[in-house]
Amino acid sequence: MNGPEIDVEVAPELRLFVAHGRRRGSTAVVTDGSSTLGHVVESLGIPLTEAGTLLVDGRTVPVSHVPGPGEHVEVRAVERPQRVPGAPLRFLLDVHLGTLARRLRLLGVDAAYESEDIGDPALAALSARERRVLLSRDRGLLRRREIWAGAYVYSDRPEEQVRDVLGRFTPVLAPWTRCTACNGRLAEADKETVRAHLERGTQATYDVFARCTACGRVYWRGAHHAHLEAVVADAVREFGEPGGGSPAG
């Protein structure tokens, strides 16, 4: 860029996206005189999915604003909780977020997940087609214009990822109502109807079952259930009462 110089102040929450030399309170940026403010923000490394209000000399402007010489730009972080237009709230996760997808499903949140890398164009198209919020740690993917809505997942730790998504979007929780394998809905199942899918020890030990209406997977309160109960209890305690659902897990 070789044009007007502007002063850009980036919110502290967004400075991790910016090169180290530009992470102080504000930095001078030379523009080309024709690029939009949205382009300038992205050129600093900040996905627009993470940018909230943009202020120029104290007034709110759209991402289409073309900066002029000497303007002072403030890039604020997206407000939380973030409201996404339309309903219902649904998510799409990229190939690297499988554990997060399973945790969200455990809590009854609609979380589609591609277990194989189908490529950025296909993911973006799926987000647009199904009107799902695309969750990713790939900044380049979140810059694709065709995605319907997106959000950067800030942590690489599943526990923190769950808190990040729930705190940002506040989805309704309905624990034990979704299949953690395929995202389908769970329904109570009579023991006799699922007996053929059970090991002999499971048949003798458990009496309460649920079955996925999409893939047919059977669930019961196995040895791992106490850990899952703790995950659910922590989420409900921090992010609100669940919308209801079967206790099968």
Secondary structure in CASP SS format (residue, H / E / C, confidence):
PFRMAT SS
TARGET T0000
AUTHOR 0000-0000-0000
METHOD secondary structure of the structure
MODEL  1
M C 1.00
N C 1.00
G C 1.00
P C 1.00
E E 1.00
I E 1.00
D E 1.00
V E 1.00
E E 1.00
V E 1.00
A C 1.00
P H 1.00
E H 1.00
L H 1.00
R H 1.00
L H 1.00
F H 1.00
V C 1.00
A C 1.00
H H 1.00
G H 1.00
R H 1.00
R C 1.00
R C 1.00
G C 1.00
S E 1.00
T E 1.00
A E 1.00
V E 1.00
V E 1.00
T C 1.00
D C 1.00
G C 1.00
S C 1.00
S C 1.00
T C 1.00
L H 1.00
G H 1.00
H H 1.00
V H 1.00
V H 1.00
E H 1.00
S H 1.00
L C 1.00
G C 1.00
I C 1.00
P C 1.00
L C 1.00
T C 1.00
E C 1.00
A E 1.00
G E 1.00
T E 1.00
L E 1.00
L E 1.00
V E 1.00
D C 1.00
G C 1.00
R E 1.00
T E 1.00
V E 1.00
P C 1.00
V C 1.00
S C 1.00
H C 1.00
V C 1.00
P C 1.00
G C 1.00
P C 1.00
G C 1.00
E C 1.00
H E 1.00
V E 1.00
E E 1.00
V E 1.00
R E 1.00
A E 1.00
V C 1.00
E C 1.00
R C 1.00
P C 1.00
Q C 1.00
R C 1.00
V C 1.00
P C 1.00
G C 1.00
A C 1.00
P C 1.00
L C 1.00
R C 1.00
F E 1.00
L E 1.00
L E 1.00
D C 1.00
V C 1.00
H C 1.00
L C 1.00
G H 1.00
T H 1.00
L H 1.00
A H 1.00
R H 1.00
R H 1.00
L H 1.00
R H 1.00
L H 1.00
L C 1.00
G C 1.00
V C 1.00
D C 1.00
A E 1.00
A E 1.00
Y E 1.00
E C 1.00
S C 1.00
E C 1.00
D C 1.00
I C 1.00
G C 1.00
D H 1.00
P H 1.00
A H 1.00
L H 1.00
A H 1.00
A H 1.00
L H 1.00
S H 1.00
A H 1.00
R H 1.00
E H 1.00
R C 1.00
R C 1.00
V E 1.00
L E 1.00
L E 1.00
S E 1.00
R C 1.00
D C 1.00
R H 1.00
G H 1.00
L H 1.00
L H 1.00
R C 1.00
R C 1.00
R C 1.00
E C 1.00
I C 1.00
W C 1.00
A E 1.00
G E 1.00
A E 1.00
Y E 1.00
V C 1.00
Y C 1.00
S C 1.00
D C 1.00
R C 1.00
P H 1.00
E H 1.00
E H 1.00
Q H 1.00
V H 1.00
R H 1.00
D H 1.00
V H 1.00
L H 1.00
G H 1.00
R H 1.00
F H 1.00
T C 1.00
P C 1.00
V C 1.00
L C 1.00
A C 1.00
P C 1.00
W C 1.00
T C 1.00
R E 1.00
C C 1.00
T C 1.00
A C 1.00
C C 1.00
N C 1.00
G C 1.00
R E 1.00
L E 1.00
A E 1.00
E E 1.00
A E 1.00
D C 1.00
K H 1.00
E H 1.00
T H 1.00
V H 1.00
R H 1.00
A H 1.00
H H 1.00
L C 1.00
E C 1.00
R H 1.00
G H 1.00
T H 1.00
Q H 1.00
A H 1.00
T H 1.00
Y C 1.00
D C 1.00
V C 1.00
F E 1.00
A E 1.00
R E 1.00
C E 1.00
T C 1.00
A C 1.00
C C 1.00
G C 1.00
R C 1.00
V E 1.00
Y E 1.00
W C 1.00
R C 1.00
G C 1.00
A C 1.00
H C 1.00
H H 1.00
A H 1.00
H H 1.00
L H 1.00
E H 1.00
A H 1.00
V H 1.00
V H 1.00
A H 1.00
D H 1.00
A H 1.00
V H 1.00
R H 1.00
E H 1.00
F H 1.00
G C 1.00
E C 1.00
P C 1.00
G C 1.00
G C 1.00
G C 1.00
S C 1.00
P C 1.00
A C 1.00
G C 1.00
END
